[in-house]
Amino acid sequence: MHDVKAIRLDPIAFDRGLARRGLPAASEAVLALDQARRDAQTALQEAQARRKQVAALVGKAKAAGDSKAADALLSEAEALKDSIAEQAGAEADLAERLHSLLAGLPNLPDAAVPEGRDESANQEVRRWGEPWTAGPRRDHADLGAALKLMDFEAAARLSGARFVVLKGGLARLERALGQFMLDMQTAEHGYTEVAPPLLVRREALYGTGQLPKFEEDLFRTTDDRWLIPTAEVSLTNLVAGQLMDEADLPLRVTALTPCFRAEAGASGRDTKGMIRQHQFNKVEMVSIVAPEQSDAELERMTSCAEAILKRLELPFRTMALCTGDLGFSARRTFDIEVWVASQQTYREISSCSNCGDFQARRMDARFRTPGEKGSRFVHTLNGSGLAVGRALVAVMEHYQDEDGAIAIPQALHPYLSGLTRIEAGA
């Protein structure tokens, strides 16, 4: 959510920020609604003040025995009552229209974000590891089917497309990956583990920016609860409506949860395999910090995600997203892309974003500093640490051998009771 006062102070800068995202100017429409709302608010306050004044005058007229004046004042009071109700409705309508307009506008890019219309303009920041380029590698879906441990047909019978049934060693490997990631983020990186709800109210999705703009991408229950598309929603909203002390910041939390996405805009993309699923597991990291800390926190969070891939010895690169590829709530984002051997390309496995105070304004999440008057909005950050299913894909394709078996990365050995290799039916 944007600050109307900031738009009033510098509408040109606001429109320039939208233009960097490839969007038309909006300050004129915002300020016109804002002015109309303020005018309606002033008229309402004046009518309310006059009604209070008339009520006092009625009492004086009656005390003086001037029934004619009292009757006239009572008639005016009745007219003011109707006018106040009408003006209150008009003010509320204008406020809602202004709120809806602002709610549909994305965050403004940070000055450090590279310019560009789409992902082709994203800039590589660094890369790690040597990708497998020595020859063809089998696709994870084919590997899993050959091992008889990955069943897309059974999943389709149960749930339709974009689901998978994992069995035996692959089910254990996926579970081990999630636990390993969670353990690293808590024990080594200082995040506090949280087990959050998977169903949330509309207000929570509004707070992190998924609603109202991306409703078609979400799954909704019959009682108006929503399945989380990412634990970012639950974790970030832990501070919704809260006034924190600066001493409690930074607050760093993490969770391993299932995530649910309708993938409404992904028709025809990644239809084979586990790259794009309606249900998948992910370790999410969320940081709540003071504004002065958020730039450094983004670098820290990104390094926490990268550390997982380094420990698994999976090649990756880190990309700075351009203005045209930023998510709705983000002001700056680093994507981490793991090497997918069968496709001979890098694919996103983590996205780490600094949202500034954009989500905090929507959630009304603030903090206070000792000795200072008032409070300030916190800054929120979120990142995958990592997407478990895509990590499973990368491990399978990177660690496969000529026989189709999967070697297990050394870092996961403690989680698999001595299992070091997955073979057919194991």
HELIX and SHEET records of a PDB file:
HELIX    1   1 VAL A    4  LEU A    9  1                                   6    
HELIX    2   2 PRO A   11  ARG A   20  1                                  10    
HELIX    3   3 SER A   27  ALA A   63  1                                  37    
HELIX    4   4 SER A   67  ALA A  103  1                                  37    
HELIX    5   5 GLU A  119  ALA A  121  5                                   3    
HELIX    6   6 HIS A  140  ALA A  146  1                                   7    
HELIX    7   7 PHE A  152  SER A  159  1                                   8    
HELIX    8   8 GLY A  168  ASP A  183  1                                  16    
HELIX    9   9 MET A  184  GLU A  188  3                                   5    
HELIX   10  10 ARG A  202  THR A  208  1                                   7    
HELIX   11  11 GLU A  215  ASP A  217  5                                   3    
HELIX   12  12 GLU A  232  THR A  236  1                                   5    
HELIX   13  13 ASN A  237  VAL A  239  5                                   3    
HELIX   14  14 GLU A  246  ASP A  248  5                                   3    
HELIX   15  15 PRO A  291  GLN A  293  5                                   3    
HELIX   16  16 SER A  294  LEU A  312  1                                  19    
HELIX   17  17 THR A  323  ASP A  325  5                                   3    
HELIX   18  18 ALA A  341  GLN A  343  5                                   3    
HELIX   19  19 PHE A  358  MET A  363  1                                   6    
HELIX   20  20 VAL A  388  HIS A  398  1                                  11    
HELIX   21  21 GLN A  410  TYR A  415  5                                   6    
SHEET    1   A 8 GLN A 123  TRP A 128  0                                        
SHEET    2   A 8 PHE A 316  ALA A 320 -1                                        
SHEET    3   A 8 ARG A 332  VAL A 340 -1                                        
SHEET    4   A 8 THR A 345  ASN A 354 -1                                        
SHEET    5   A 8 HIS A 379  ALA A 387 -1                                        
SHEET    6   A 8 GLN A 279  VAL A 289 -1                                        
SHEET    7   A 8 LEU A 251  PHE A 260 -1                                        
SHEET    8   A 8 THR A 192  GLU A 193  1                                        
SHEET    1   B 2 MET A 150  ASP A 151  0                                        
SHEET    2   B 2 VAL A 165  LEU A 166 -1                                        
SHEET    1   C 2 LEU A 199  VAL A 200  0                                        
SHEET    2   C 2 TRP A 226  LEU A 227 -1                                        
SHEET    1   D 3 LEU A 243  ASP A 245  0                                        
SHEET    2   D 3 ARG A 366  ARG A 368  1                                        
SHEET    3   D 3 ARG A 376  PHE A 377 -1                                        
SHEET    1   E 2 ILE A 406  ALA A 407  0                                        
SHEET    2   E 2 ARG A 421  ILE A 422 -1                                        
END                                                                             
